[in-house]
Amino acid sequence: MGEKRPTDKSFLSDLFWTAFNFLRMYIIGLGWLWQQLVDPHRKLKDLPKRTGETAIVTGGARGIGVEVVKQLLQADMRVIIGCRDVAIGNRVIKEILASGIKTGTAECIQLDLESLQSVRMFAKAFLKLGTSLSVLVNNAAYFGPHRMTIDGFEAQLQINYLGHFLLTVLLIPALIRAGKVGKCSRVVNVTSMVSKLGNIEFDDFLMKKYYNRNVAYCNTKLMQVISSNYLNNRFLAEKLPIECYSVHPGVVRTNLFIHFQLYRILMLMLRIVGWPPSKGSDSIVYTAFSEELEGHGGKMVSNCTFVTPNPQADDALIQLRLWEMSCNLTKLEGSKQASTIVPDPFILVDIE
Ligand SMILES: NC(=O)c1ccc[n+]([C@@H]2O[C@H](COP(=O)([O-])OP(=O)(O)OC[C@H]3O[C@@H](n4cnc5c(N)ncnc54)[C@H](OP(=O)(O)O)[C@@H]3O)[C@@H](O)[C@H]2O)c1
């Protein structure tokens, strides 16, 4: 409670569902935290050398994202950080260099996922560099109270899902250029185990009738997994050298939970039993690089092993509905005609 948000439920029913969703998410979250405690932490044994290759990390200037950037630099990549505040991003790059990481190169391009125009400008700026894209890490996220974006969407829906959806589709040409048979380029969607609690409500996709921040987070994290699987299937069917994966980074001490109702208690717990961001980055980096994953696109990874996703993730009808809905909402729908210009139906776009 305590947040202004749409709901068509009565006060008591709203109170019940708020409490139910809160408890469900955090009791189950505790279960995963326990799992994390008893399972040994896994990571790639050796970082490969990816000299001459390029990666993008959204939200790479804070939290788990910075640690991903560090490891990609250690693999000698050119890393583009998509961040809201380029001055902060540049400061972070300086700090990384000062920490002794001298391989690879890093730069920032402004990206605010709350604005689809910003996503388009980011993609345009990247494509203008003329470089291919080996790894796209869709990492940025928002988990907090109800607010609307400039495009009129609820913020979690747009930042966690729609913005990344649009970004991925716009960058397909660069991903195609980097991939080859036996070494596909990779889209790594950083999702969460709570996607297992999600449910796609197509009748209230924009959350105009009912909104609960925990439900919205679970649902948008599930959308990432469904979309990842849909795109991976399409890439496979179109014989395009790109694979998409979903990754749960672990339960990690970051500011993601700053708006959580019991933030201080949670942080105390995470300080004792949660992973630091450096460990949180390990499964993401494993998914970006691991050779043993090749040919397993569409899988969900946690602690460097496959996990079973929410069953909706593999439902072809749900995948298709989500794809169509997302194309419409991000205004990619008319661009199917572009398939007459290039044989690849994914190269849909008129970036403006
Ligand atoms: N921490 C966990 O326990 C946990 C568990 C499961 C999954 N995850 C997932 O791991 C990923 C990283 O989370 P984290 O824990 O590192 O969170 P975090 O510390 O809160 O970092 C979130 C990142 O997202 C960026 N971001 C937020 N809104 C944005 C926007 N409108 N446009 C562009 N970037 C935006 C932030 O950039 P600014 O610096 O500009 O705010 C920041 O870099 C997320 O996808 C999250 O869902 C985390």
The ligand as a Gaussian input file, in Angstrom:
#p B3LYP/6-31G(d) Opt

LIG

0 1
 N       20.065000      -7.679000      -7.026000
 C       19.442000      -8.841000      -7.075000
 O       19.360000      -9.581000      -6.065000
 C       18.807000      -9.316000      -8.344000
 C       18.104000     -10.526000      -8.315000
 C       17.529000     -10.988000      -9.497000
 C       17.666000     -10.248000     -10.662000
 N       18.348000      -9.078000     -10.652000
 C       18.466000      -8.347000     -11.921000
 O       19.815000      -7.955000     -12.120000
 C       19.854000      -6.780000     -12.941000
 C       20.765000      -5.747000     -12.320000
 O       20.186000      -5.330000     -11.112000
 P       21.026000      -4.707000      -9.914000
 O       20.758000      -5.556000      -8.730000
 O       22.409000      -4.431000     -10.331000
 O       20.212000      -3.336000      -9.716000
 P       20.699000      -1.831000      -9.473000
 O       21.929000      -1.791000      -8.658000
 O       19.482000      -1.126000      -8.975000
 O       21.057000      -1.327000     -10.931000
 C       20.046000      -1.087000     -11.861000
 C       20.666000      -0.495000     -13.095000
 O       19.592000      -0.226000     -14.010000
 C       19.764000       1.097000     -14.477000
 N       18.506000       1.730000     -14.834000
 C       17.428000       1.920000     -14.043000
 N       16.496000       2.617000     -14.707000
 C       16.999000       2.866000     -15.939000
 C       16.520000       3.545000     -17.076000
 N       15.336000       4.159000     -17.097000
 N       17.296000       3.597000     -18.184000
 C       18.518000       3.029000     -18.192000
 N       19.036000       2.377000     -17.131000
 C       18.282000       2.305000     -16.018000
 C       20.416000       1.851000     -13.320000
 O       21.013000       3.007000     -13.849000
 P       21.170000       4.367000     -12.985000
 O       22.514000       4.243000     -12.337000
 O       21.084000       5.453000     -13.992000
 O       20.051000       4.394000     -11.992000
 C       21.401000       0.814000     -12.823000
 O       22.577000       0.854000     -13.572000
 C       18.405000      -6.325000     -13.076000
 O       17.906000      -6.756000     -14.317000
 C       17.686000      -7.044000     -11.959000
 O       16.328000      -7.269000     -12.248000
 C       18.933000      -8.585000      -9.525000

